[in-house]
Amino acid sequence: MVDANVLLGAFWICCGLVILAPAVLIAFGGRADLHVHYDEDVDPDYVSRRAGTTALLMGLATVAYGVHQLLYGFSSTAFGGLLVALLVLSSLTKRFAQGWGYEPDDDDAME
């Protein structure tokens, strides 16, 4: 019989990889258009840099939690930390994709 911690750890690792796939394309491939909340008025390089990096953090945190659960078992503190981190990071990546903190250059404003 397979231990539940192994199954759940593998589940969280798979979830983290699903998050990392588009995050890598956004952050390193410059594909800001892959973000659900991307506003086309915002510079795609800004969105790729900020929202992509934040999405990478979400994926890495999820994979790290999965590895932790595989090695050490369930921890309510670690699970709660993961949920809070994902909530905060998902809010940030949405805001970055909509242009939060973005200030267009004078050249961008004239176009």
Buried (B, 14 or more C-beta within 10 A) or exposed (E): EEEEBEEBBBEBBEBBEEBBEBBBBBBEEBBBEBBEEBEEEBBBEBBBBBBBBBBBBBBBBBBBBBBBBBEEBEEEEBBEEBEEBBEEBBEBBBBBBBBBEBEBEEEEEEE
